[in-house]
Amino acid sequence: MKLTKFPFADGARRILLVAAVAFLFPIAGWAQATAQDELPDAPQATILQSQPAQMPATTPSQSQPAPQTGSSSSAQSAQTTPETKEQREERARRELEAEEHQRMLGVVPLFNVTSNANAAPLTSKQKYQLFFKSSTDWYVFAITAIDGELSLLGKEYPSYGEGGEGFAKYWGAAYVDTFDGNLWGNAILTSWWHEDPRYYRMGHGKFIKRVGYSAFTTIWCKRDKGTWGPNYANVAGNFIGGTISNIYYPSDQRGVVLTLGRGASVTYEGIVGAEIAEFWPDIAQHFMKKHADKQAAPQPAAATTPSPTTTPGTRMQPEGNQTPTPNPGDQKPQDQKPQ
């Protein structure tokens, strides 16, 4: 398995940039047992002989239980029928079509990632299709252009020159690194050795276990027949790509030591890419759930001031410790003294 490569001359810068941007048998048995439970009990021979006159007339539905048995047998045989080659290839086509729309943050392609442990194996044609899709995506051109610009600004290879010509050489070298590495590691060698070029997410379990699993897939992969074994295509493809780079890198950047260093650097990048592919869905789901919970949380009710009540015959007074002024109509008449 190998994700889209991110080639940079400096291995540490590569890693930092990548990290910144990243039951048929039980069913059949249950169906058979259910069908048997639904069938009527066989009539007893002793009852037929001793009480012939008392036997009720059987209706056609009671005397012909065969259709139920036949339908159960058909369902059981349909469930246990192995998948044909054409059906398996069609299922692989549908799964690959869905995988080619996967992106992290809507930008970084995750075409080589699947969460389906029982995904159909890819044909050689489909492996080449996946390689071509991964190598010609707009993101690959963009990320290799950024790498070329950084290399140009750092004057990594002075013989490449400066300006537009120098940028074209840096960009071309970065893109060819990606293209030929994917060609060998994701298409040619995987077809030759019958290995699956995709990353299979574990998606559950303890954090340390998943981290170890992701890193280990750089050298261990799933095969077309469903078993797991050494990831020859990934490792060999990385070093073949490093060897081919001796053709277009400057003369002072060639040799066995530099070739091995480039191959190892791309292999380390694959580990980082696998970790991102493993945990990104969990990270995205966490933030989506947090946002949904925030939206669903009840909003605090606005505090309301109770309106003051007035008793009949009293006038409203300004706030303060003033006593209400009685209504003149409510005052009792005072006794008048006789004159």
BADRENDREN-399046 format. One record per residue (C-alpha): residue number from 0; x negated, y negated, z. Coordinates in Angstrom, 1 decimal, padded with zeros to 4 digits. Example, Ala and Ser with C-alpha at 12.3 -4.5 7.8 and 13.67 -1.06 7.14 Angstrom:
<recs>
<seq=0, px=-012.3, py=004.5, pz=007.8>
<seq=1, px=-013.7, py=001.1, pz=007.1>
</recs>
This chain:
<recs>
<seq=0, px=000.0, py=000.0, pz=000.0>
<seq=1, px=-001.2, py=-003.4, pz=-000.8>
<seq=2, px=000.5, py=-006.8, pz=-000.6>
<seq=3, px=-000.2, py=-009.6, pz=-003.0>
<seq=4, px=-003.8, py=-010.6, pz=-002.5>
<seq=5, px=-005.0, py=-014.1, pz=-001.7>
<seq=6, px=-008.6, py=-014.3, pz=-003.0>
<seq=7, px=-010.9, py=-016.9, pz=-001.6>
<seq=8, px=-014.6, py=-017.0, pz=-001.6>
<seq=9, px=-014.7, py=-017.5, pz=002.2>
<seq=10, px=-013.1, py=-014.6, pz=004.0>
<seq=11, px=-012.3, py=-016.6, pz=007.1>
<seq=12, px=-010.5, py=-019.3, pz=005.1>
<seq=13, px=-008.5, py=-016.6, pz=003.3>
<seq=14, px=-007.2, py=-015.1, pz=006.5>
<seq=15, px=-006.3, py=-018.6, pz=007.9>
<seq=16, px=-004.5, py=-019.6, pz=004.7>
<seq=17, px=-002.6, py=-016.3, pz=004.6>
<seq=18, px=-001.6, py=-016.6, pz=008.3>
<seq=19, px=-000.4, py=-020.1, pz=007.9>
<seq=20, px=001.8, py=-019.4, pz=004.9>
<seq=21, px=003.4, py=-015.8, pz=006.3>
<seq=22, px=021.5, py=014.4, pz=007.7>
<seq=23, px=023.0, py=016.4, pz=005.0>
<seq=24, px=023.0, py=019.7, pz=006.9>
<seq=25, px=024.8, py=018.4, pz=010.0>
<seq=26, px=027.4, py=016.7, pz=007.8>
<seq=27, px=027.9, py=019.9, pz=005.8>
<seq=28, px=028.2, py=022.0, pz=009.0>
<seq=29, px=030.7, py=019.5, pz=010.5>
<seq=30, px=032.8, py=019.6, pz=007.3>
<seq=31, px=032.8, py=023.3, pz=007.2>
<seq=32, px=033.8, py=023.6, pz=010.8>
<seq=33, px=036.6, py=021.0, pz=010.3>
<seq=34, px=037.9, py=022.9, pz=007.3>
<seq=35, px=038.0, py=026.2, pz=009.3>
<seq=36, px=039.8, py=024.6, pz=012.2>
<seq=37, px=042.5, py=023.3, pz=009.8>
<seq=38, px=043.2, py=026.7, pz=008.2>
<seq=39, px=046.1, py=028.7, pz=009.7>
<seq=40, px=045.3, py=031.9, pz=011.6>
<seq=41, px=045.4, py=035.1, pz=009.6>
<seq=42, px=048.6, py=037.1, pz=010.3>
<seq=43, px=048.2, py=040.3, pz=012.4>
<seq=44, px=048.7, py=043.6, pz=010.7>
<seq=45, px=050.5, py=045.1, pz=013.7>
<seq=46, px=053.2, py=042.4, pz=013.5>
<seq=47, px=053.7, py=043.1, pz=009.8>
<seq=48, px=054.3, py=046.8, pz=010.4>
<seq=49, px=056.3, py=046.7, pz=013.6>
<seq=50, px=058.5, py=043.7, pz=012.9>
<seq=51, px=059.0, py=043.4, pz=009.1>
<seq=52, px=062.6, py=042.0, pz=009.5>
<seq=53, px=061.5, py=039.2, pz=011.8>
<seq=54, px=058.9, py=037.7, pz=009.5>
<seq=55, px=060.1, py=034.3, pz=008.3>
<seq=56, px=060.0, py=033.5, pz=004.7>
<seq=57, px=056.8, py=031.8, pz=003.8>
<seq=58, px=056.7, py=028.7, pz=001.8>
<seq=59, px=054.2, py=028.2, pz=-001.0>
<seq=60, px=052.2, py=025.7, pz=001.1>
<seq=61, px=051.8, py=028.3, pz=003.9>
<seq=62, px=051.0, py=031.2, pz=001.6>
<seq=63, px=048.3, py=029.4, pz=-000.4>
<seq=64, px=045.6, py=028.0, pz=001.8>
<seq=65, px=043.1, py=028.5, pz=-000.9>
<seq=66, px=043.1, py=024.9, pz=-002.2>
<seq=67, px=041.8, py=023.7, pz=001.2>
<seq=68, px=039.0, py=026.2, pz=001.2>
<seq=69, px=038.1, py=025.3, pz=-002.4>
<seq=70, px=038.0, py=021.6, pz=-001.6>
<seq=71, px=035.9, py=022.1, pz=001.5>
<seq=72, px=033.4, py=024.3, pz=-000.5>
<seq=73, px=033.2, py=021.7, pz=-003.2>
<seq=74, px=032.5, py=018.9, pz=-000.7>
<seq=75, px=029.9, py=021.0, pz=001.0>
<seq=76, px=028.2, py=021.9, pz=-002.3>
<seq=77, px=028.3, py=018.3, pz=-003.4>
<seq=78, px=026.6, py=017.2, pz=-000.2>
<seq=79, px=023.8, py=019.8, pz=-000.4>
<seq=80, px=023.2, py=019.3, pz=-004.2>
<seq=81, px=019.7, py=018.0, pz=-004.6>
<seq=82, px=019.2, py=014.6, pz=-006.3>
<seq=83, px=018.3, py=014.9, pz=-009.9>
<seq=84, px=015.3, py=013.1, pz=-011.4>
<seq=85, px=017.6, py=010.7, pz=-013.3>
<seq=86, px=019.5, py=009.9, pz=-010.1>
<seq=87, px=016.3, py=009.3, pz=-008.2>
<seq=88, px=014.9, py=007.0, pz=-010.8>
<seq=89, px=018.1, py=005.0, pz=-011.0>
<seq=90, px=018.1, py=004.6, pz=-007.2>
<seq=91, px=014.5, py=003.5, pz=-007.3>
<seq=92, px=015.4, py=000.9, pz=-010.0>
<seq=93, px=018.1, py=-000.6, pz=-007.8>
<seq=94, px=015.9, py=-000.7, pz=-004.7>
<seq=95, px=013.0, py=-002.3, pz=-006.6>
<seq=96, px=015.3, py=-004.9, pz=-008.1>
<seq=97, px=016.4, py=-005.9, pz=-004.6>
<seq=98, px=012.8, py=-005.9, pz=-003.3>
<seq=99, px=011.7, py=-008.3, pz=-006.1>
<seq=100, px=014.0, py=-011.0, pz=-004.5>
<seq=101, px=012.4, py=-010.9, pz=-001.1>
<seq=102, px=010.5, py=-014.0, pz=000.0>
<seq=103, px=009.3, py=-015.3, pz=003.3>
<seq=104, px=010.6, py=-018.8, pz=004.0>
<seq=105, px=012.0, py=-018.7, pz=000.4>
<seq=106, px=008.4, py=-019.1, pz=-000.9>
<seq=107, px=005.9, py=-016.3, pz=-000.2>
<seq=108, px=006.8, py=-013.2, pz=-002.2>
<seq=109, px=007.3, py=-009.9, pz=-000.3>
<seq=110, px=007.9, py=-007.8, pz=-003.4>
<seq=111, px=005.8, py=-004.9, pz=-002.0>
<seq=112, px=007.7, py=-004.5, pz=001.2>
<seq=113, px=010.6, py=-002.2, pz=002.1>
<seq=114, px=012.5, py=-001.5, pz=005.3>
<seq=115, px=014.0, py=001.7, pz=003.9>
<seq=116, px=012.1, py=004.7, pz=005.2>
<seq=117, px=013.9, py=006.9, pz=002.6>
<seq=118, px=013.2, py=004.7, pz=-000.4>
<seq=119, px=013.0, py=006.5, pz=-003.7>
<seq=120, px=009.5, py=006.9, pz=-005.1>
<seq=121, px=008.6, py=004.7, pz=-007.9>
<seq=122, px=007.7, py=005.9, pz=-011.4>
<seq=123, px=004.5, py=004.9, pz=-013.0>
<seq=124, px=006.4, py=002.4, pz=-015.2>
<seq=125, px=008.0, py=000.9, pz=-012.1>
<seq=126, px=004.6, py=000.6, pz=-010.4>
<seq=127, px=003.3, py=-001.4, pz=-013.3>
<seq=128, px=006.5, py=-003.5, pz=-013.3>
<seq=129, px=006.0, py=-004.3, pz=-009.6>
<seq=130, px=002.3, py=-005.2, pz=-010.2>
<seq=131, px=003.2, py=-007.5, pz=-013.1>
<seq=132, px=005.9, py=-009.2, pz=-011.1>
<seq=133, px=003.6, py=-009.7, pz=-008.1>
<seq=134, px=000.7, py=-011.0, pz=-010.3>
<seq=135, px=002.7, py=-013.5, pz=-012.4>
<seq=136, px=004.9, py=-015.0, pz=-009.8>
<seq=137, px=004.7, py=-018.8, pz=-009.5>
<seq=138, px=003.4, py=-018.6, pz=-006.0>
<seq=139, px=000.3, py=-016.7, pz=-007.1>
<seq=140, px=-000.6, py=-019.4, pz=-009.5>
<seq=141, px=000.0, py=-022.0, pz=-006.9>
<seq=142, px=-002.0, py=-020.4, pz=-004.1>
<seq=143, px=-004.9, py=-019.6, pz=-006.4>
<seq=144, px=-004.9, py=-023.2, pz=-007.6>
<seq=145, px=-005.1, py=-024.4, pz=-004.0>
<seq=146, px=-008.0, py=-022.0, pz=-003.4>
<seq=147, px=-009.7, py=-023.3, pz=-006.5>
<seq=148, px=-009.3, py=-026.9, pz=-005.4>
<seq=149, px=-010.7, py=-026.1, pz=-001.9>
<seq=150, px=-013.7, py=-024.3, pz=-003.5>
<seq=151, px=-014.2, py=-027.3, pz=-005.8>
<seq=152, px=-014.2, py=-029.8, pz=-003.0>
<seq=153, px=-016.6, py=-027.7, pz=-001.0>
<seq=154, px=-018.9, py=-027.2, pz=-004.1>
<seq=155, px=-019.0, py=-023.6, pz=-003.4>
<seq=156, px=-020.5, py=-022.7, pz=-006.8>
<seq=157, px=-022.4, py=-025.7, pz=-008.1>
<seq=158, px=-023.0, py=-024.1, pz=-011.4>
<seq=159, px=-019.2, py=-024.3, pz=-012.1>
<seq=160, px=-019.5, py=-028.0, pz=-012.3>
<seq=161, px=-017.0, py=-030.7, pz=-011.2>
<seq=162, px=-013.9, py=-032.3, pz=-012.6>
<seq=163, px=-011.3, py=-030.5, pz=-014.7>
<seq=164, px=-013.8, py=-028.0, pz=-016.0>
<seq=165, px=-015.0, py=-027.0, pz=-012.6>
<seq=166, px=-011.5, py=-026.7, pz=-011.3>
<seq=167, px=-010.5, py=-024.5, pz=-014.2>
<seq=168, px=-013.4, py=-022.1, pz=-013.4>
<seq=169, px=-012.7, py=-022.0, pz=-009.7>
<seq=170, px=-009.0, py=-021.4, pz=-010.4>
<seq=171, px=-009.6, py=-018.8, pz=-013.0>
<seq=172, px=-012.0, py=-016.9, pz=-010.8>
<seq=173, px=-009.5, py=-016.9, pz=-007.9>
<seq=174, px=-006.6, py=-015.8, pz=-010.1>
<seq=175, px=-008.6, py=-013.0, pz=-011.9>
<seq=176, px=-009.6, py=-011.7, pz=-008.4>
<seq=177, px=-005.9, py=-011.3, pz=-007.6>
<seq=178, px=-004.9, py=-009.9, pz=-011.0>
<seq=179, px=-007.5, py=-007.2, pz=-011.4>
<seq=180, px=-007.3, py=-006.2, pz=-007.7>
<seq=181, px=-003.5, py=-005.7, pz=-008.0>
<seq=182, px=-003.9, py=-003.9, pz=-011.4>
<seq=183, px=-006.2, py=-001.3, pz=-010.0>
<seq=184, px=-004.8, py=-001.0, pz=-006.4>
<seq=185, px=-001.1, py=-001.3, pz=-007.2>
<seq=186, px=-000.7, py=000.2, pz=-010.6>
<seq=187, px=-003.5, py=002.3, pz=-012.2>
<seq=188, px=-004.8, py=004.1, pz=-009.1>
<seq=189, px=-001.4, py=004.5, pz=-007.4>
<seq=190, px=-000.1, py=006.1, pz=-010.6>
<seq=191, px=-003.1, py=008.3, pz=-010.9>
<seq=192, px=-003.1, py=009.5, pz=-007.3>
<seq=193, px=000.7, py=009.4, pz=-006.9>
<seq=194, px=000.7, py=006.9, pz=-004.0>
<seq=195, px=003.4, py=004.3, pz=-003.2>
<seq=196, px=002.1, py=000.8, pz=-003.5>
<seq=197, px=004.7, py=-000.6, pz=-001.1>
<seq=198, px=004.5, py=-001.4, pz=002.6>
<seq=199, px=007.0, py=000.5, pz=004.7>
<seq=200, px=008.1, py=-001.5, pz=007.7>
<seq=201, px=008.4, py=000.3, pz=011.0>
<seq=202, px=010.9, py=-002.3, pz=012.2>
<seq=203, px=011.2, py=-000.9, pz=015.8>
<seq=204, px=009.2, py=000.2, pz=018.7>
<seq=205, px=006.7, py=-001.4, pz=021.0>
<seq=206, px=004.7, py=-004.4, pz=019.8>
<seq=207, px=001.3, py=-002.7, pz=020.2>
<seq=208, px=002.5, py=000.4, pz=018.3>
<seq=209, px=003.7, py=-001.7, pz=015.4>
<seq=210, px=000.6, py=-003.8, pz=015.3>
<seq=211, px=-001.5, py=-000.6, pz=015.1>
<seq=212, px=000.8, py=000.9, pz=012.5>
<seq=213, px=000.6, py=-002.2, pz=010.3>
<seq=214, px=-003.2, py=-002.3, pz=010.4>
<seq=215, px=-003.5, py=001.4, pz=009.7>
<seq=216, px=-001.5, py=001.2, pz=006.5>
<seq=217, px=-004.4, py=-000.4, pz=004.9>
<seq=218, px=-006.1, py=003.0, pz=004.8>
<seq=219, px=-003.0, py=005.2, pz=005.1>
<seq=220, px=000.0, py=005.2, pz=002.9>
<seq=221, px=003.1, py=007.1, pz=001.8>
<seq=222, px=002.9, py=009.3, pz=-001.3>
<seq=223, px=005.4, py=009.8, pz=-004.1>
<seq=224, px=006.4, py=013.3, pz=-002.7>
<seq=225, px=007.3, py=011.8, pz=000.7>
<seq=226, px=004.2, py=012.7, pz=002.7>
<seq=227, px=001.5, py=010.4, pz=004.1>
<seq=228, px=-002.2, py=010.4, pz=003.4>
<seq=229, px=-005.3, py=008.3, pz=002.8>
<seq=230, px=-004.7, py=005.1, pz=000.9>
<seq=231, px=-007.3, py=005.7, pz=-001.7>
<seq=232, px=-005.8, py=003.3, pz=-004.2>
<seq=233, px=-005.8, py=000.3, pz=-001.9>
<seq=234, px=-009.4, py=000.7, pz=-000.7>
<seq=235, px=-010.8, py=001.7, pz=-004.0>
<seq=236, px=-008.9, py=-001.1, pz=-005.8>
<seq=237, px=-010.3, py=-003.7, pz=-003.5>
<seq=238, px=-013.9, py=-002.7, pz=-004.2>
<seq=239, px=-013.3, py=-002.2, pz=-008.0>
<seq=240, px=-012.0, py=-005.7, pz=-008.1>
<seq=241, px=-015.0, py=-006.9, pz=-006.2>
<seq=242, px=-017.2, py=-005.1, pz=-008.7>
<seq=243, px=-015.5, py=-006.6, pz=-011.7>
<seq=244, px=-015.9, py=-010.1, pz=-010.3>
<seq=245, px=-019.6, py=-009.8, pz=-010.9>
<seq=246, px=-018.8, py=-010.5, pz=-014.6>
<seq=247, px=-017.5, py=-014.1, pz=-014.0>
<seq=248, px=-019.1, py=-015.2, pz=-010.8>
<seq=249, px=-022.4, py=-017.1, pz=-010.9>
<seq=250, px=-025.6, py=-015.1, pz=-011.0>
<seq=251, px=-026.5, py=-016.0, pz=-007.4>
<seq=252, px=-023.1, py=-014.6, pz=-006.3>
<seq=253, px=-023.6, py=-011.1, pz=-007.7>
<seq=254, px=-025.1, py=-008.0, pz=-006.3>
<seq=255, px=-024.2, py=-005.0, pz=-004.2>
<seq=256, px=-024.1, py=-006.8, pz=-000.8>
<seq=257, px=-021.8, py=-009.6, pz=-002.1>
<seq=258, px=-019.6, py=-007.0, pz=-003.9>
<seq=259, px=-019.1, py=-005.0, pz=-000.8>
<seq=260, px=-018.4, py=-008.2, pz=001.2>
<seq=261, px=-015.7, py=-009.3, pz=-001.3>
<seq=262, px=-014.1, py=-005.9, pz=-001.2>
<seq=263, px=-014.1, py=-005.8, pz=002.6>
<seq=264, px=-012.8, py=-009.3, pz=002.8>
<seq=265, px=-009.7, py=-008.5, pz=000.6>
<seq=266, px=-009.1, py=-005.4, pz=002.7>
<seq=267, px=-009.0, py=-007.5, pz=005.9>
<seq=268, px=-006.6, py=-009.8, pz=004.2>
<seq=269, px=-004.4, py=-006.8, pz=003.5>
<seq=270, px=-004.3, py=-006.2, pz=007.3>
<seq=271, px=-003.1, py=-009.7, pz=007.9>
<seq=272, px=-000.5, py=-009.5, pz=005.2>
<seq=273, px=000.8, py=-006.2, pz=006.6>
<seq=274, px=001.2, py=-007.7, pz=010.1>
<seq=275, px=003.1, py=-010.7, pz=008.6>
<seq=276, px=005.4, py=-008.3, pz=006.6>
<seq=277, px=006.1, py=-006.2, pz=009.7>
<seq=278, px=007.0, py=-009.0, pz=012.1>
<seq=279, px=008.4, py=-011.8, pz=009.9>
<seq=280, px=012.0, py=-010.3, pz=009.7>
<seq=281, px=012.0, py=-010.2, pz=013.6>
<seq=282, px=010.8, py=-013.8, pz=013.8>
<seq=283, px=013.4, py=-015.0, pz=011.3>
<seq=284, px=016.1, py=-013.1, pz=013.1>
<seq=285, px=015.1, py=-014.5, pz=016.4>
<seq=286, px=015.4, py=-018.1, pz=015.2>
<seq=287, px=018.6, py=-017.4, pz=013.3>
<seq=288, px=020.2, py=-015.9, pz=016.4>
<seq=289, px=019.0, py=-018.8, pz=018.6>
<seq=290, px=020.5, py=-021.3, pz=016.1>
<seq=291, px=023.8, py=-019.3, pz=016.0>
<seq=292, px=024.0, py=-019.2, pz=019.8>
<seq=293, px=023.4, py=-022.9, pz=020.0>
<seq=294, px=026.2, py=-023.5, pz=017.5>
<seq=295, px=028.6, py=-021.2, pz=019.3>
<seq=296, px=027.9, py=-022.6, pz=022.8>
<seq=297, px=030.8, py=-024.6, pz=024.1>
<seq=298, px=030.3, py=-028.3, pz=024.2>
<seq=299, px=030.6, py=-030.0, pz=027.6>
<seq=300, px=033.9, py=-031.8, pz=028.0>
<seq=301, px=033.7, py=-035.6, pz=028.2>
<seq=302, px=034.3, py=-036.9, pz=031.7>
<seq=303, px=037.6, py=-038.7, pz=032.0>
<seq=304, px=038.6, py=-041.3, pz=034.6>
<seq=305, px=042.0, py=-040.7, pz=036.1>
<seq=306, px=044.4, py=-043.5, pz=035.5>
<seq=307, px=045.5, py=-045.3, pz=038.6>
<seq=308, px=049.0, py=-044.7, pz=039.8>
<seq=309, px=051.2, py=-047.5, pz=041.1>
<seq=310, px=054.1, py=-047.3, pz=043.5>
<seq=311, px=057.3, py=-049.1, pz=042.7>
<seq=312, px=057.4, py=-052.6, pz=043.9>
<seq=313, px=053.6, py=-053.1, pz=044.0>
<seq=314, px=051.5, py=-055.2, pz=041.6>
<seq=315, px=048.1, py=-054.0, pz=040.2>
<seq=316, px=045.2, py=-055.8, pz=041.9>
<seq=317, px=041.6, py=-056.1, pz=040.7>
<seq=318, px=039.2, py=-053.4, pz=042.0>
<seq=319, px=038.0, py=-054.1, pz=045.4>
<seq=320, px=039.2, py=-053.8, pz=049.0>
<seq=321, px=042.2, py=-056.0, pz=048.4>
<seq=322, px=045.6, py=-055.1, pz=049.7>
<seq=323, px=048.4, py=-055.0, pz=047.3>
<seq=324, px=050.7, py=-058.0, pz=047.3>
<seq=325, px=054.3, py=-057.0, pz=048.0>
<seq=326, px=057.0, py=-058.0, pz=045.6>
<seq=327, px=059.0, py=-061.0, pz=046.8>
<seq=328, px=062.2, py=-059.2, pz=046.0>
<seq=329, px=061.2, py=-056.5, pz=048.4>
<seq=330, px=060.7, py=-058.8, pz=051.4>
<seq=331, px=063.3, py=-058.6, pz=054.2>
<seq=332, px=065.2, py=-061.8, pz=055.0>
<seq=333, px=064.2, py=-063.4, pz=058.3>
<seq=334, px=066.7, py=-064.3, pz=060.9>
<seq=335, px=067.5, py=-068.0, pz=060.8>
<seq=336, px=067.9, py=-069.9, pz=064.1>
<seq=337, px=071.1, py=-071.8, pz=064.4>
<seq=338, px=070.7, py=-075.6, pz=064.1>
</recs>
